[in-house]
């Protein structure tokens, strides 16, 4: 009986031992099989030009307000709102009748003054001859000479009045001072404008080609550019780049041509202006844009794919794989995007380290992985 119990106990022990042995082997296999294969790579190291982006706005290179300077009814509006007009094109006609009459009156006054001048000149010449034989007194000769001078002054005044009347008449025919697109009209046909009292705004012309882009940079950024510039007298780069944030408008090259001579004390910034061609006037004055300003170079910049980074409350992060193939979570300081896909790593990653290139959601800090080098 004791022998039977001993045999039964031994069998049970062997079964349990076999079970734990199989379970241990199974766990070992599962542990080996659970190490994921993860794509890793080392960062690119290459020279880049450093840029900094600033908000900016576009402005036409020439904006002219067209005003009415005489009073009267608008008898003609010769354009449609938004139309492109050429310099010299007739835009408005203000009823010219009153001003034509003033011109005619000024012409008549001039003729009268010229006739008086002829009379007094002839009279003076006769008296001058008579004075040689003492036929008239010296006082009469002086009076005749004075009359000539007075008549000459009257002629000069009449000529000036005629020029003024003709100039005023020309204000009735309002022409475009520059080429460009006109805004809406401030006066319709048949409307009375009182331009004699004060000039009345009728429309505005925008010359959008070339176009200006204005933006502001920090004063310390200006000093950085000064120090790094090869030309101390002109720290402005040769080109800046205008981004309209729209796919239909590719990056636009613009040439800086103005920097403010002073720093705005309220903002600590300087205004810069760049000019670029806008041949078809697709871009309009007042549009907002982003201006990319080259300010330096980095001969050995560390670059990684932008898609290999994640973002949390503390900023950008990546997963780094060490020599033991253990993943660590690390925040990095980043700069600008290069060639639309690579991001400049300013700090947090060395050129010899490996980082996880994709499938960031499949890894976590402390995990052991099987790296696949790319």
C-alpha positions, 0 to 999 in steps of 0.5 A, a space after each residue: 500500500 505504501 509502495 502504491 502511494 509512493 509511485 503515485 506521488 512520484 508520477 505527480 511530481 514528474 508531471 508538475 516538473 514537466 509542466 513547469 519545464 514546458 512553461 519556462 521554455 514557452 515563456 523563453 520563446 515568447 520573450 524572444 519572439 516579442 522583441 520588435 524589429 524597428 527601423 533606425 537611422 543615424 542623422 544626416 550631417 550637411 551644410 545648410 543656410 539658416 533661415 528665420 520666418 517672420 510675419 509680413 504683409 504685401 503693399 503695392 509699390 505705388 498707391 495714389 488717391 484720385 481726387 476731385 478739385 473742382 465743384 460740379 456734377 460728375 458727367 462721366 465715369 469712364 472705368 469699372 471698379 477694379 479695372 486696370 487703367 494706364 497712366 493718362 486714361 480719362 477716369 472722370 469728367 466733372 461738368 466743365 461749363 462754368 470753368 470754360 466760361 472762366 477761361 473765356 473771360 480770362 482770355 477776354 481780359 488778357 486781350 483788353 489788357 494787351 490793347 491797353 498796353 499797345 495804346 500806352 506804349 504808342 502814347 509813350 513813344 510819341 511823347 518821347 519824341 516830343 520831349 526831344 524838342 521840349 514840346 511836353 513837360 518831363 512830368 507828362 513823359 514820366 506819367 506816360 512811362 508809368 502808364 506803360 508799366 501799369 499796363 504791362 502789369 495788367 497784361 501779366 496779371 491777365 496771363 496769370 489769371 488765364 493760366 489759373 482758369 485753364 488749370 482749373 478747367 483741366 481739373 474737370 477732366 480727371 486722368 489716371 496719374 499712374 497705371 494700375 487697378 482702380 478701387 470702387 468709385 467714390 462718385 457716380 455719374 450725376 452726383 455733385 462733388 464739392 471739390 473746390 472747398 476741399 479735395 474729394 476722394 473719387 477712387 484709388 489706383 494700386 500699382 501692384 507690380 512690382 510688389 513690396 513685402 514689409 516685415 519686422 525683425 528683432 534688433 538682436 537679429 539685426 546685430 547677428 546679421 551684422 556680425 555674420 555679414 561679409 559686408 558690414 555696411 550692408 547686412 541685408 541678404 541678397 534674397 528673402 523668400 515670400 510664402 503665401 501659405 497656398 499651394 498655388 503660390 510657390 515660394 517667391 524670391 524677393 530682393 531686400 531694398 530697405 531697412 528702417 534707420 531706427 528701432 521701434 522702442 515699443 516693439 524692439 524691431 526694425 522694419 524691412 522691405 523686399 521687392 518682387 515681380 508681380 507681373 499678373 497682379 495675382 497678389 494684392 496689396 494688404 495680403 498677409 504672408 510669411 517672409 523667410 530671412 536667411 541670416 547665417 550658415 551651418 556647415 555641419 547641421 544635424 538633420 532628421 526626417 520631420 516625420 521621425 519626431 513627435 510633439 508633446 507638451 514639452 515640445 519635439 521628441 524622438 526615440 533614441 536606440 543605444 548600443 544595447 538596443 534599448 529605446 530611450 525617450 528624448 526631447 530635442 531642440 529643433 530649428 527650421 524645415 529643410 527641403 520640406 521633409 528634414 528638420 534641423 536638430 539644434 541640440 539633443 542628438 549627436 551625429 553618431 546616435 541612432 533614432 527610430 525613424 517611424 512607427 513611433 507608437 510601437 515603441 516606448 522608453 526602456 523597450 528592447 528592440 531589434 534595430 533595422 538600419 536604414 
